[in-house]
C-alpha cells in the first residue's frame, strides 16, 4: 500500500527544516560538518509495494514492477503510484485459442474453458465427455458436444420443467389407432390391437384397415384352372385369413414371399398362362399377393430372384407420410414414381411399392392380335404383334390407381435388340383384365431406341412393350418380276412335262423322276402364283399353305430319288431301275404323312397374316425345313460317293466311256438342279419370316423363276436325243404346212415320214 500523502509532506518539511538548520541542500545531510548525499531509498516502502526505488545524487526515482504501470515512466513518492495492468482486457497475453485468460496481480494465467480439461502431456485442452456420467437421467439420451452436452428424451417421453423425462400417453389421442383397433399404452410406446376382420399387417403402431380375402377366392367354374394356380390362391387365402384374426399365427412377409415365388416358378414352367382368362387370374393373383406381402416385410428394401421371377419391394414405416421419389428395378425393367403417388389420400402408417418381372411369361398370338381393334389403320393391314420385353407388375399401397394424379415411368429392356423403322413400331401396353387382352389406353411411349423403351402410364397394372411388325409393301418391280418369272417357270415346266411324257427315246427311271419333279414344281408354282397372298380368307389361305407344303416337299423327295438312282447306276448296275410303287411311296407318300402329322399337331400353323405359308409359331416352319435339310444332306453325300466312284471307273483300264460320260452328265445336271432348288429355299427361309428383307425377296423370286427354265435347259435342250426329237417334231410341223400349199402326191408325202430312232447316247431304255 502507498504511504499516506499527509505523512509524505510532513517528512518532506521535516527534511527541509533539518537541512536549513544544518545548512545542507535538499537531498544532503551533514556528517562531520560535511554535506553528504542522503539515501532516500533506505526509507522503507518509499515507492510503494509494486515499484523499485533508485537513489540518485541528492534525490531518487521509482520504477513500477513488470505487470504494473504509472502515469510517468520515472516518478517519486510525491508524483505518482503504480497500478496493475489487466493483460486479458488489453489482449497482451499469449494464451492459445483453446484456452482463456485469467488476470492476476501483476500477471495472468491461461486456463481451459468449461467442458475441457488440461492434458499434462502436451499442455493442450481436451474435451470432457460429460455423457460418461449419468448427467441426463433415465428415459433420455445424452449427446456429447465440444465443451458441453445435450439431453434428449427418448421417443415416447417428453421433458418436464425440472428436466426429467416422463412417458407420453399416446392413447389419449383417439385417432392414433383409429376406430378399428384398441390402443394399449406402454412406457415410451403403444400398440394397436386390431378388431376382428381388420389388420395393420404386423405394424403394431399403424392404423388398422379392413381385410378382404375375396380376391383370393376361386370362381365357381374352376375346372380349367391349373392345380398349381389353385394351390397359390389357397396359400394366399389362408395367409390373408390368419391376418384377419387378432391372435392368428402367420408366416413372416419374407417367408410368404418365398413361398409365392416358388409356386409362381412352377406355374410359369408349365406354360399354361398364355390363355387370356388364365393370364388374367395369374396377374391378378400376383398383384393381390404383393398387396398382402409388401406391408409385412421388415427391411426397407427387399429383393428376391428365382428362376422365372424377379422382384424388388420397398417399404416405409413412420408416423408421417414419406416424400420424394421412389425407384425400383429388376433385371429387365425400371419403375419410378413419387411417394405421394404411392401413399394416395390416406396414410395408415406405412407405404410400399413393388415391381415384379416374369422371365418366361409369353402371350398367345390371339391375345396380341386383339390390339388391331384399337388401331383403325391396322385393321386393313396384316400387322403382327409380339412382346419384346418381359411382363412386369407394378403395385403400390395406394388402392386408387385407375387414374393417377401423376404419371408413373417404366423403362423396359428389349428382349430383341431392334431399332424402330417403317416396319417396326414399339408401343407401351398393359393387361386389361376386363377385355382379356393387351391394351395401350392410358400408356404413352415417351422414348425408344433399339435396346430400351420408356413408358409413361396414368394407371398401374401389368405392363410390357409390344412390337408391331408392319408388312413390307411389295414394290411394282418386285411384283412384275414375280409374275413374269413364275409364268416363265410354268411355261418351261409345262414343256418339260410334255417332253418327259411323250418323248419315247428318253423313257426310263430318271425320266419318270424328272416328270414327277416337274409336275410337283408346276403345281407348286401355280398355287404360289395364285394364292400366296390370299390372307383375307383364313380357310383358303390354310389350304394354299398345305398344298405348297406338300408339293415342295414332294419335289425334294423326287430329287432324293434321283440321287439314289444315280448311286445305283454307278455303284450297282448301270441299267438298274427303281420300282414305280416304291418311287410313289417316297415321292408322294412321305410328304403326305408329314403334312398330315403337321396339320394334326398344329392346325393353326398353316397360314400367316403376311403369307399363305407355314407359321413361325412353335417352330412350325421346321416341318418343312427339317425334311429339306435332310434331303440336301443325303443328296450331297450320295453325289460325293457318285463322283468318287466315277473317278475310279475313269481311271480303270477298260472303262465304258460312253456310259460313264452319260452318268457324269446326269450327275452334273442333278447337282446343279439341287443347288438351284435348294438355294432358292435358303432365301425362302428369310422371305417367309416376318423380318424378311427386300434382298431375300428378289433372290427368292429370281431363283424361283429360274428353276423351271433350268430343268428345261439341262434335261431337254442339252440332251441330244431330246434335241433330235424336237428337230423331227419341227420338221413334221413344217412339212404339214408345206403339204397344204404343195401339189405333191400322197405317196411322196407318205414317203417323207420316217420312223423314230432312239439315240445311243441315252444309256437307258430305247424304242
C-alpha positions in Angstrom: 0.0 0.0 0.0 1.2 3.6 -0.7 2.1 5.9 2.4 -0.3 8.5 3.3 0.1 11.8 1.4 0.0 13.9 4.6 2.8 11.8 6.0 4.9 12.4 2.9 4.5 16.2 3.2 5.4 16.1 6.9 8.5 14.1 6.2 9.5 16.5 3.4 9.0 19.6 5.5 11.0 18.0 8.3 13.8 17.3 5.9 13.9 20.8 4.7 13.9 22.1 8.2 16.8 19.9 9.1 18.7 20.9 6.0 18.1 24.6 6.6 19.2 24.1 10.2 22.3 22.3 9.3 22.8 24.3 6.2 22.9 21.4 3.5 20.9 21.3 0.3 17.9 19.2 -0.1 18.9 15.6 -0.5 22.0 16.0 1.5 22.8 15.7 5.2 25.7 17.0 7.3 28.1 14.5 8.6 31.3 15.6 10.3 30.5 19.1 9.1 30.3 17.9 5.6 27.0 17.6 3.4 26.7 14.2 2.0 24.0 12.6 -0.2 21.0 11.2 1.7 19.9 7.7 0.6 16.2 8.2 0.3 15.7 4.5 -0.8 16.7 3.5 2.7 13.3 4.7 3.8 11.1 1.5 3.8 8.3 1.4 1.2 9.1 4.8 -0.1 7.9 3.9 -3.7 5.1 1.6 -2.6 4.7 -2.2 -2.9 4.8 -2.5 -6.6 7.8 -0.3 -7.5 11.6 -0.2 -7.2 13.5 2.7 -5.7 16.6 4.0 -7.3 18.8 6.5 -5.4 20.5 9.5 -7.2 22.9 12.3 -6.1 20.6 14.4 -4.0 17.4 12.6 -5.0 15.8 9.3 -6.1 13.2 7.9 -8.5 10.7 5.0 -8.7 10.1 2.4 -11.5 7.0 0.2 -11.5 7.5 -3.6 -11.4 6.6 -5.7 -14.5 2.9 -6.1 -14.8 2.3 -2.6 -13.4 2.1 0.8 -14.9 2.1 4.5 -13.8 1.3 7.9 -15.3 5.0 8.7 -15.7 7.9 6.4 -16.5 10.1 7.5 -13.5 8.3 9.0 -10.5 8.8 9.9 -6.9 6.6 9.1 -4.0 5.1 12.6 -4.3 4.4 12.3 -8.0 2.5 9.1 -8.6 1.9 5.4 -7.9 1.8 2.0 -9.7 -1.4 0.1 -10.6 -1.9 -3.4 -12.1 -2.1 -4.0 -15.9 -5.1 -6.3 -16.9 -3.4 -8.3 -19.8 -6.7 -10.2 -20.5 -8.6 -7.0 -21.4 -5.7 -5.3 -23.2 -5.0 -8.6 -25.0 -1.3 -8.6 -24.3 -1.4 -12.2 -23.2 -0.2 -15.2 -25.2 -2.8 -17.8 -24.3 -3.7 -20.4 -27.0 -7.0 -20.2 -28.8 -8.5 -23.1 -27.0 -7.7 -21.5 -23.5 -9.0 -18.4 -21.8 -7.0 -15.7 -19.9 -7.5 -15.1 -16.2 -5.9 -11.8 -14.8 -3.8 -11.8 -11.6 -1.9 -9.0 -9.6 1.0 -8.2 -11.9 0.4 -11.1 -14.3 -2.2 -13.6 -15.8 -3.0 -17.3 -16.1 -4.1 -19.4 -19.1 -6.8 -21.9 -18.1 -9.1 -24.4 -20.1 -12.6 -23.3 -20.8 -15.6 -25.0 -19.2 -16.1 -28.5 -20.6 -12.4 -29.0 -21.3 -9.5 -30.3 -19.2 -5.8 -29.8 -19.5 -3.7 -32.6 -20.7 -0.4 -32.8 -18.9 1.4 -34.5 -21.7 1.3 -31.6 -24.2 -0.4 -28.8 -22.2 -3.4 -29.0 -24.6 -7.1 -28.7 -23.6 -9.2 -31.8 -24.4 -13.0 -32.1 -24.4 -14.6 -33.6 -21.4 -17.2 -36.3 -22.2 -19.9 -35.4 -19.7 -22.1 -38.3 -21.0 -19.8 -40.8 -19.3 -21.7 -39.9 -16.2 -25.4 -40.1 -15.8 -26.0 -36.4 -16.2 -29.3 -36.7 -18.2 -31.1 -39.3 -16.1 -33.4 -42.1 -17.3 -35.5 -42.2 -20.5 -33.2 -39.7 -22.1 -30.3 -39.8 -24.4 -27.1 -37.8 -23.7 -25.2 -36.3 -26.7 -21.7 -35.0 -26.1 -20.7 -31.8 -27.8 -17.5 -29.9 -28.0 -17.1 -28.4 -24.5 -20.7 -29.3 -23.5 -23.5 -31.9 -23.8 -27.3 -32.1 -24.5 -30.0 -34.3 -23.2 -32.9 -35.5 -25.5 -35.8 -37.5 -24.2 -36.3 -41.0 -25.7 -39.2 -41.5 -28.1 -42.4 -41.7 -26.3 -41.2 -39.3 -23.5 -41.3 -35.6 -23.1 -39.2 -33.3 -20.8 -40.7 -31.7 -17.7 -39.8 -28.3 -16.3 -37.4 -29.9 -13.8 -35.5 -31.5 -16.7 -36.8 -35.1 -16.1 -38.4 -37.2 -18.9 -41.9 -38.6 -18.4 -43.9 -41.0 -20.5 -46.3 -39.7 -23.2 -49.7 -41.4 -23.2 -50.3 -41.8 -26.9 -53.6 -43.5 -26.3 -55.0 -40.2 -25.2 -55.3 -39.4 -28.9 -58.3 -41.3 -30.1 -57.0 -41.2 -33.7 -53.7 -42.8 -33.0 -55.0 -46.4 -33.7 -58.3 -45.4 -35.4 -61.7 -46.7 -34.7 -60.9 -50.3 -35.8 -58.4 -51.1 -33.0 -57.8 -50.9 -29.3 -54.9 -48.8 -28.0 -52.6 -50.0 -25.3 -50.1 -47.5 -23.7 -46.6 -48.7 -22.7 -43.7 -46.9 -21.3 -42.4 -44.9 -24.2 -44.6 -46.6 -26.7 -48.0 -48.0 -27.5 -49.6 -50.8 -29.6 -52.8 -51.2 -31.6 -54.7 -54.4 -31.4 -57.0 -54.7 -34.4 -60.6 -55.8 -34.2 -61.6 -59.0 -35.9 -61.6 -58.5 -39.7 -59.1 -55.7 -39.6 -55.3 -55.8 -39.8 -52.3 -53.5 -39.7 -50.1 -56.1 -41.4 -48.0 -56.7 -38.3 -47.2 -52.9 -37.8 -48.5 -52.6 -34.3 -48.3 -48.8 -34.3 -50.2 -48.4 -37.6 -53.9 -47.9 -38.1 -56.0 -51.0 -38.8 -57.7 -51.3 -42.1 -60.3 -53.7 -43.3 -59.0 -57.0 -44.6 -60.8 -58.5 -47.6 -59.7 -62.0 -48.7 -62.3 -62.3 -51.5 -59.6 -61.6 -54.1 -58.0 -64.9 -53.4 -61.2 -66.9 -53.8 -61.7 -69.0 -56.9 -64.6 -68.5 -59.1 -67.4 -71.1 -59.3 -66.1 -72.6 -62.6 -62.6 -73.9 -61.6 -62.3 -76.9 -64.0 -59.9 -75.1 -66.3 -57.8 -73.5 -63.6 -54.4 -75.2 -63.2 -53.9 -77.1 -60.0 -50.8 -75.0 -59.1 -52.7 -71.8 -59.6 -55.3 -73.1 -57.2 -52.6 -74.0 -54.7 -51.2 -70.5 -55.0 -54.5 -68.9 -54.4 -55.2 -71.2 -51.5 -51.9 -70.3 -49.8 -52.6 -66.6 -50.2 -56.2 -67.0 -48.9 -55.1 -68.9 -45.8 -52.4 -66.2 -45.1 -55.0 -63.5 -45.5 -57.5 -65.2 -43.2 -54.8 -65.5 -40.5 -54.2 -61.8 -40.6 -57.9 -61.1 -40.0 -57.7 -62.8 -36.6 -56.2 -60.7 -33.8 -54.1 -63.7 -32.5 -53.8 -65.7 -35.7 -50.5 -67.4 -36.4 -49.0 -66.5 -39.8 -45.8 -66.6 -41.8 -43.5 -63.7 -42.0 -43.5 -61.5 -45.0 -40.2 -62.9 -46.2 -41.4 -66.5 -45.9 -44.7 -65.8 -47.6 -42.8 -64.0 -50.5 -40.6 -67.0 -51.0 -43.5 -69.5 -51.0 -45.4 -67.3 -53.5 -42.4 -67.1 -55.9 -41.8 -70.9 -55.6 -45.4 -71.5 -56.7 -45.1 -68.9 -59.5 -42.0 -70.6 -60.9 -43.9 -73.9 -61.1 -46.8 -72.2 -62.9 -44.6 -70.4 -65.4 -42.6 -73.5 -66.1 -45.7 -75.4 -67.1 -46.5 -72.7 -69.7 -50.3 -72.6 -69.0 -50.6 -68.8 -68.8 -50.9 -68.0 -72.5 -54.7 -68.0 -72.5 -56.5 -64.8 -71.7 -58.5 -65.9 -68.7 -55.6 -67.8 -67.1 -53.3 -64.8 -67.6 -55.9 -62.5 -66.0 -56.2 -64.8 -63.0 -52.5 -65.2 -62.6 -51.6 -61.5 -62.9 -54.5 -60.5 -60.6 -53.3 -63.1 -58.0 -49.7 -61.7 -58.2 -50.9 -58.1 -57.7 -53.1 -59.0 -54.7 -50.2 -61.1 -53.2 -47.9 -58.1 -53.3 -50.5 -56.0 -51.5 -50.7 -58.7 -48.9 -46.9 -59.3 -48.6 -45.5 -55.8 -49.1 -46.5 -54.2 -45.8 -45.3 -57.3 -43.8 -41.7 -57.0 -45.0 -39.3 -55.8 -42.3 -36.4 -54.5 -44.4 -36.7 -51.1 -46.1 -35.8 -52.8 -49.4 -36.3 -56.4 -50.3 -35.0 -58.1 -53.5 -35.8 -61.7 -54.4 -34.9 -63.5 -57.7 -35.9 -67.0 -58.6 -35.8 -69.0 -61.9 -38.8 -67.3 -63.5 -39.4 -64.2 -61.3 -37.6 -61.1 -60.1 -39.0 -58.7 -57.5 -38.0 -55.6 -55.6 -40.1 -54.2 -52.8 -39.5 -51.0 -50.7 -41.4 -50.3 -47.5 -41.6 -47.1 -45.4 -43.0 -47.2 -41.8 -43.2 -43.9 -40.0 -45.7 -41.6 -38.3 -45.6 -39.1 -41.1 -46.0 -39.9 -44.9 -42.7 -40.2 -46.8 -41.9 -37.8 -49.6 -39.6 -37.6 -52.6 -39.0 -40.1 -55.4 -39.0 -43.9 -55.2 -37.3 -46.0 -57.9 -37.4 -49.8 -58.2 -35.6 -52.0 -60.7 -35.4 -55.6 -61.8 -33.1 -57.3 -64.4 -35.3 -56.2 -67.2 -37.3 -53.1 -66.1 -37.2 -49.9 -64.0 -40.2 -48.3 -62.2 -40.1 -44.7 -60.9 -42.8 -42.6 -59.2 -43.3 -40.3 -56.2 -44.1 -41.3 -52.6 -47.1 -39.1 -52.8 -48.5 -41.3 -55.6 -47.6 -44.4 -53.6 -49.4 -43.2 -50.4 -52.5 -41.7 -52.0 -55.2 -39.9 -50.0 -54.9 -41.9 -46.8 -51.8 -43.0 -44.8 -52.2 -45.8 -42.2 -48.6 -45.5 -41.0 -46.9 -47.5 -43.8 -46.5 -47.4 -47.5 -44.9 -49.8 -50.0 -44.1 -50.1 -53.7 -43.3 -53.3 -55.6 -42.1 -54.3 -59.0 -42.2 -57.9 -60.2 -41.0 -59.2 -63.6 -41.7 -62.6 -65.2 -39.0 -64.1 -67.3 -41.0 -66.9 -69.1 -44.4 -65.3 -69.4 -45.5 -65.3 -73.0 -48.7 -64.2 -74.6 -50.6 -66.1 -77.3 -50.9 -64.7 -80.8 -54.7 -64.4 -80.4 -54.3 -62.0 -77.5 -51.8 -60.0 -79.4 -54.0 -59.8 -82.5 -56.7 -58.0 -80.4 -54.6 -54.9 -80.5 -55.9 -54.3 -84.0 -59.3 -53.3 -82.7 -57.7 -50.2 -81.0 -55.9 -49.0 -84.2 -58.1 -48.5 -87.1 -55.3 -48.1 -89.5 -54.1 -51.6 -88.6 -57.3 -53.3 -89.5 -56.7 -53.1 -93.2 -53.1 -54.2 -92.9 -51.6 -57.6 -92.0 -49.9 -56.2 -88.9 -48.5 -58.8 -86.5 -47.6 -58.1 -82.8 -45.2 -59.7 -80.4 -44.0 -58.9 -76.9 -40.4 -57.5 -77.0 -40.0 -57.2 -73.2 -40.6 -59.1 -70.1 -44.0 -58.6 -68.5 -43.9 -56.7 -65.2 -46.4 -55.9 -62.5 -46.2 -52.6 -60.6 -48.0 -52.4 -57.3 -48.3 -49.6 -54.6 -50.1 -49.4 -51.3 -52.5 -46.8 -52.8 -55.6 -48.7 -53.8 -56.9 -45.9 -56.1 -54.6 -46.4 -59.1 -57.0 -46.4 -62.0 -56.4 -42.7 -62.6 -53.2 -41.3 -61.1 -52.7 -37.6 -60.5 -49.1 -38.0 -61.7 -48.0 -40.5 -64.4 -45.5 -43.2 -63.4 -42.5 -44.0 -65.5 -41.4 -47.5 -66.7 -38.2 -48.3 -68.6 -38.2 -51.7 -70.4 -35.2 -53.6 -71.8 -35.9 -55.2 -75.2 -35.7 -58.9 -75.5 -34.7 -58.5 -79.1 -32.5 -55.5 -80.0 -34.1 -53.9 -83.0 -34.4 -50.3 -83.9 -37.6 -48.7 -85.0 -38.2 -48.4 -88.7 -41.1 -48.2 -91.2 -42.0 -51.8 -90.5 -41.2 -51.9 -86.7 -43.0 -49.8 -84.2 -42.9 -50.1 -80.4 -45.9 -49.3 -78.1 -46.5 -49.5 -74.3 -49.3 -51.7 -73.3 -50.9 -53.0 -70.1 -53.0 -56.1 -69.4 -56.7 -55.2 -69.5 -58.5 -57.8 -67.4 -61.9 -56.6 -68.5 -61.1 -57.3 -72.1 -58.7 -60.2 -71.5 -56.1 -58.7 -73.9 -53.3 -56.2 -74.1 -54.3 -52.6 -74.4 -52.4 -49.3 -75.0 -55.0 -47.0 -73.3 -53.5 -44.8 -70.6 -49.9 -45.6 -71.6 -47.7 -43.5 -73.9 -44.3 -44.2 -75.2 -42.0 -41.4 -74.1 -38.8 -42.6 -75.8 -37.5 -45.6 -77.6 -34.3 -47.0 -79.2 -33.1 -50.4 -80.3 -32.5 -51.6 -76.7 -34.9 -49.7 -74.4 -38.4 -48.2 -74.4 -39.6 -45.6 -71.8 -43.3 -45.7 -71.0 -45.4 -43.1 -69.1 -48.7 -44.5 -67.7 -51.5 -42.8 -65.8 -52.6 -46.1 -64.1 -51.0 -49.1 -62.6 -51.3 -52.7 -63.7 -49.1 -55.3 -65.5 -47.1 -53.8 -68.4 -45.0 -54.8 -71.4 -43.6 -53.4 -74.6 -45.4 -54.5 -77.8 -43.6 -54.7 -81.1 -45.8 -54.1 -84.1 -44.4 -55.6 -87.3 -45.8 -54.0 -90.4 -45.5 -55.9 -93.7 -43.2 -54.6 -96.3 -45.2 -53.3 -99.2 -44.0 -55.1 -102.3 -42.8 -52.7 -105.0 -44.1 -52.7 -108.5 -40.9 -54.1 -110.0 -40.9 -56.9 -107.5 -44.5 -57.9 -108.3 -43.6 -57.7 -112.0 -40.6 -59.9 -111.6 -42.6 -62.4 -109.6 -45.4 -62.7 -112.1 -43.2 -62.8 -115.2 -40.7 -65.2 -113.6 -43.4 -67.6 -112.4 -45.1 -67.5 -115.8 -41.8 -68.3 -117.4 -41.1 -71.1 -115.0 -44.6 -72.5 -115.6 -44.1 -72.5 -119.4 -40.8 -74.2 -119.1 -42.1 -76.8 -116.7 -45.1 -77.5 -118.9 -42.7 -78.1 -121.8 -40.7 -80.4 -119.6 -43.8 -82.4 -118.7 -44.7 -82.8 -122.3 -41.2 -83.8 -123.2 -40.8 -86.3 -120.4 -44.2 -87.8 -121.0 -44.2 -88.2 -124.8 -40.6 -88.3 -125.9 -40.2 -92.1 -126.2 -36.5 -92.1 -126.9 -35.6 -91.0 -123.3 -38.1 -93.0 -121.4 -36.7 -94.6 -118.2 -36.5 -94.3 -114.5 -34.7 -91.0 -114.5 -37.2 -89.6 -117.0 -40.1 -90.7 -114.7 -38.4 -89.0 -111.8 -37.9 -85.8 -113.8 -41.6 -86.0 -114.9 -42.9 -86.1 -111.4 -40.4 -83.5 -110.2 -41.7 -81.1 -113.0 -45.3 -81.9 -112.1 -44.8 -81.1 -108.4 -42.9 -77.8 -109.2 -45.5 -76.8 -111.8 -48.4 -77.3 -109.3 -46.4 -75.6 -106.5 -45.6 -72.6 -108.7 -49.1 -72.3 -110.0 -50.5 -72.4 -106.4 -47.8 -70.0 -105.3 -48.7 -67.5 -108.1 -52.4 -67.6 -107.5 -52.7 -68.0 -103.7 -49.6 -67.0 -101.7 -51.2 -63.6 -100.8 -54.8 -64.8 -100.2 -54.6 -64.0 -96.5 -58.0 -62.4 -96.4 -59.7 -65.8 -96.3 -58.3 -67.9 -93.5 -59.6 -71.3 -94.7 -58.4 -70.7 -98.3 -55.0 -69.5 -97.0 -54.6 -72.6 -94.9 -55.4 -74.8 -98.0 -52.9 -72.9 -100.1 -50.2 -73.3 -97.4 -50.9 -77.0 -97.1 -50.7 -77.5 -100.9 -47.4 -75.6 -101.0 -46.1 -77.6 -98.1 -47.0 -80.9 -99.8 -45.8 -80.2 -103.3 -42.5 -78.5 -102.4 -41.7 -81.4 -100.0 -42.6 -83.8 -102.8 -40.2 -82.0 -105.2 -37.4 -82.5 -102.8 -38.3 -86.2 -102.3 -38.2 -86.8 -106.1 -34.7 -85.1 -106.1 -33.7 -87.5 -103.4 -34.9 -90.4 -105.6 -32.8 -89.0 -108.5 -29.7 -89.1 -106.2 -30.5 -92.7 -105.2 -31.0 -93.7 -108.9 -27.6 -92.2 -109.8 -25.9 -94.0 -107.0 -27.4 -97.3 -108.1 -26.4 -96.7 -111.7 -22.8 -96.1 -110.7 -22.2 -98.4 -107.8 -24.5 -101.2 -108.7 -25.7 -101.9 -112.3 -25.9 -99.3 -115.0 -29.3 -100.4 -116.2 -30.8 -100.7 -112.7 -34.2 -99.2 -112.1 -36.5 -98.4 -109.2 -40.0 -99.8 -108.9 -42.6 -97.2 -109.6 -44.6 -98.1 -106.5 -41.6 -97.5 -104.3 -41.0 -94.2 -106.0 -44.6 -93.1 -105.5 -44.4 -94.0 -101.8 -41.3 -91.9 -101.3 -42.2 -89.1 -103.7 -45.8 -88.6 -102.6 -46.4 -90.8 -99.5 -43.7 -89.3 -97.3 -44.7 -85.6 -97.9 -48.3 -86.6 -97.3 -47.5 -88.2 -94.0 -45.5 -85.1 -92.9 -48.3 -82.8 -93.9 -51.0 -84.9 -92.1 -48.9 -85.1 -88.9 -48.2 -81.3 -89.0 -51.8 -80.4 -89.6 -52.9 -82.6 -86.6 -50.2 -81.3 -84.3 -50.8 -77.6 -85.0 -53.7 -76.8 -87.4 -53.2 -73.0 -87.0 -49.7 -73.3 -88.3 -51.0 -73.2 -91.9 -51.3 -69.6 -93.0 -49.9 -66.3 -91.5 -51.0 -62.7 -91.6 -48.5 -61.9 -94.2 -48.3 -65.0 -96.5 -50.2 -68.2 -97.0 -47.3 -70.3 -95.8 -46.2 -72.1 -92.6 -46.3 -70.1 -89.3 -43.3 -69.3 -87.2 -45.1 -70.0 -84.0 -44.0 -73.1 -82.1 -41.2 -73.5 -84.7 -43.8 -74.9 -87.1 -41.7 -73.8 -90.1 -39.3 -76.7 -89.4 -41.9 -79.2 -90.5 -40.8 -78.1 -94.0 -37.1 -77.0 -93.5 -36.2 -80.1 -91.5 -37.1 -82.6 -94.3 -35.5 -80.3 -96.8 -32.2 -80.2 -94.9 -32.3 -84.0 -94.6 -32.7 -84.4 -98.3 -30.0 -81.9 -99.1 -27.5 -83.6 -96.7 -28.4 -87.1 -98.1 -28.1 -86.0 -101.7 -24.8 -84.2 -101.0 -23.5 -87.5 -99.5 -24.8 -89.5 -102.5 -23.3 -87.1 -105.0 -19.9 -87.2 -103.3 -19.8 -91.0 -103.4 -21.0 -90.9 -107.0 -18.3 -88.6 -108.2 -15.7 -90.7 -106.3 -16.9 -93.9 -108.0 -16.9 -92.2 -111.4 -13.3 -91.1 -110.9 -12.3 -94.7 -110.1 -14.1 -96.0 -113.1 -12.5 -93.4 -115.4 -9.1 -94.5 -114.1 -9.7 -98.2 -114.8 -8.0 -100.0 -117.8 -11.1 -100.6 -119.9 -13.8 -98.0 -119.0 -17.1 -97.9 -120.9 -16.6 -94.3 -121.8 -19.9 -93.7 -123.4 -21.8 -94.9 -120.3 -19.6 -93.1 -117.9 -19.9 -89.9 -119.8 -23.6 -90.2 -119.7 -23.6 -90.7 -115.9 -21.2 -87.8 -115.5 -23.6 -85.6 -117.3 -26.5 -86.9 -115.3 -24.6 -86.1 -112.1 -23.7 -82.6 -113.1 -27.3 -81.8 -114.0 -28.6 -83.3 -110.8 -26.1 -81.3 -108.7 -27.0 -78.1 -110.5 -30.7 -78.8 -110.1 -30.3 -79.4 -106.3 -28.2 -76.3 -105.9 -30.8 -74.0 -107.6 -33.8 -75.5 -105.9 -32.0 -75.8 -102.5 -30.5 -72.3 -102.8 -33.9 -70.9 -103.6 -35.2 -72.1 -100.2 -32.2 -70.8 -98.4 -33.5 -67.3 -99.3 -37.1 -68.5 -98.9 -36.3 -69.2 -95.3 -35.8 -65.4 -94.8 -38.6 -64.5 -97.1 -41.4 -66.1 -95.1 -40.1 -64.7 -91.8 -41.7 -61.5 -90.5 -38.4 -59.7 -90.8 -37.7 -60.8 -94.4 -35.6 -58.3 -96.3 -36.0 -57.0 -99.8 -32.8 -58.7 -100.9 -34.2 -62.1 -99.9 -37.4 -61.3 -101.8 -35.6 -60.5 -105.0 -33.2 -63.5 -104.8 -36.1 -65.9 -104.0 -38.2 -64.6 -106.9 -35.3 -64.8 -109.4 -34.3 -68.4 -108.3 -38.0 -69.4 -108.3 -38.3 -68.3 -111.9 -35.0 -70.0 -112.9 -35.9 -73.4 -111.6 -38.3 -74.3 -114.4 -36.0 -72.8 -117.0 -33.0 -74.6 -115.6 -34.8 -78.0 -115.7 -35.9 -77.4 -119.3 -32.4 -76.4 -120.3 -30.5 -79.2 -118.6 -32.8 -82.1 -119.2 -34.2 -81.0 -122.6 -32.2 -78.5 -124.6 -28.8 -80.0 -123.5 -29.9 -83.6 -124.2 -29.1 -84.7 -127.8 -31.9 -87.2 -128.1 -34.4 -84.6 -127.0 -33.0 -82.1 -129.4 -33.3 -84.7 -132.2 -36.9 -85.3 -131.3 -37.5 -81.5 -131.2 -36.0 -81.2 -134.7 -38.1 -84.0 -136.0 -41.2 -82.5 -134.5 -40.4 -79.2 -136.0 -39.8 -80.9 -139.4 -43.2 -82.6 -139.2 -44.9 -79.3 -138.4 -43.2 -77.6 -141.3 -43.9 -80.5 -143.6 -47.6 -80.4 -142.7 -47.7 -76.7 -143.5 -46.0 -77.3 -146.8 -48.5 -80.0 -147.6 -51.3 -77.6 -147.7 -49.7 -75.4 -150.2 -47.9 -78.0 -152.4 -49.1 -80.3 -155.1 -47.0 -83.3 -154.2 -48.6 -86.7 -154.4 -49.8 -88.6 -151.4 -47.1 -91.2 -152.0 -44.4 -88.5 -151.9 -46.0 -87.1 -148.7 -46.1 -90.5 -147.0 -42.6 -91.4 -148.1 -41.4 -88.3 -146.2 -42.4 -89.9 -142.9 -39.6 -91.8 -141.3 -39.8 -93.9 -138.1 -38.2 -92.5 -134.9 -34.9 -93.8 -133.9 -33.5 -93.8 -130.4 -30.2 -92.2 -129.8 -27.4 -94.4 -128.4 -26.4 -91.7 -126.1 -29.1 -92.1 -123.5 -27.9 -95.2 -121.9 -31.4 -96.1 -120.9 -34.4 -98.0 -122.3 -34.9 -97.3 -126.1 -37.6 -97.8 -128.6 
